[in-house]
Amino acid sequence: MLKGVEWRSSSMYRDAAKGEAIIRAPEGQRIVEMALGFAHVMFLTDRNQLMIIGNNKHGQLGSSPDRKAFFRAANQTANNICRPPCNTAHLKFKSIRAIGNESWAWTDDGTTYRCGKGAFWSESTMVVVPRSV
């Protein structure tokens, strides 16, 4: 089991705990970095593409708010839901981090993106985090 991951609510996590979930990178790519949130997993490929799978209850997958209902944790399999967050396919990410129900990603130029639900913010699509002045 993974500390802090609510695996009982997702068939994908239950299968993974039994060694039955296989996650593949997109065709022709390799997974080079992985980050685990409470109920989602982020992947970064060798082509700097971000993929997120898991429960989207708090918007941590970065899909649009009107699509939340289509991402029920009980119906997910690793291969049919692994996709980049909405409006990010053109971006090249260099690092990722998952914190609880939050997803964070950084591009080569230092731009920070986030989605999910933090203590004082909530975003259901990947948005740019303003740099502190």
ChimeraX attribute file (.defattr): number of C-alpha atoms within 10 A of each C-alpha:
attribute: neighborCount
match mode: 1-to-1
recipient: residues
	/A:1	11
	/A:2	11
	/A:3	9
	/A:4	11
	/A:5	16
	/A:6	16
	/A:7	19
	/A:8	12
	/A:9	14
	/A:10	20
	/A:11	17
	/A:12	22
	/A:13	26
	/A:14	16
	/A:15	14
	/A:16	16
	/A:17	14
	/A:18	9
	/A:19	9
	/A:20	11
	/A:21	16
	/A:22	11
	/A:23	15
	/A:24	12
	/A:25	18
	/A:26	15
	/A:27	6
	/A:28	8
	/A:29	14
	/A:30	15
	/A:31	18
	/A:32	13
	/A:33	16
	/A:34	17
	/A:35	17
	/A:36	23
	/A:37	22
	/A:38	19
	/A:39	26
	/A:40	27
	/A:41	21
	/A:42	24
	/A:43	25
	/A:44	25
	/A:45	20
	/A:46	15
	/A:47	15
	/A:48	21
	/A:49	22
	/A:50	26
	/A:51	23
	/A:52	25
	/A:53	27
	/A:54	27
	/A:55	25
	/A:56	24
	/A:57	18
	/A:58	19
	/A:59	23
	/A:60	35
	/A:61	33
	/A:62	28
	/A:63	23
	/A:64	15
	/A:65	13
	/A:66	8
	/A:67	11
	/A:68	17
	/A:69	9
	/A:70	10
	/A:71	17
	/A:72	14
	/A:73	19
	/A:74	14
	/A:75	12
	/A:76	19
	/A:77	19
	/A:78	17
	/A:79	14
	/A:80	10
	/A:81	14
	/A:82	22
	/A:83	20
	/A:84	21
	/A:85	21
	/A:86	14
	/A:87	13
	/A:88	17
	/A:89	14
	/A:90	8
	/A:91	14
	/A:92	18
	/A:93	24
	/A:94	19
	/A:95	20
	/A:96	21
	/A:97	19
	/A:98	22
	/A:99	16
	/A:100	17
	/A:101	23
	/A:102	26
	/A:103	28
	/A:104	21
	/A:105	22
	/A:106	19
	/A:107	15
	/A:108	12
	/A:109	9
	/A:110	12
	/A:111	13
	/A:112	19
	/A:113	19
	/A:114	25
	/A:115	27
	/A:116	25
	/A:117	19
	/A:118	16
	/A:119	7
	/A:120	5
	/A:121	9
	/A:122	16
	/A:123	20
	/A:124	24
	/A:125	21
	/A:126	24
	/A:127	16
	/A:128	14
	/A:129	13
	/A:130	9
	/A:131	8
	/A:132	4
	/A:133	3
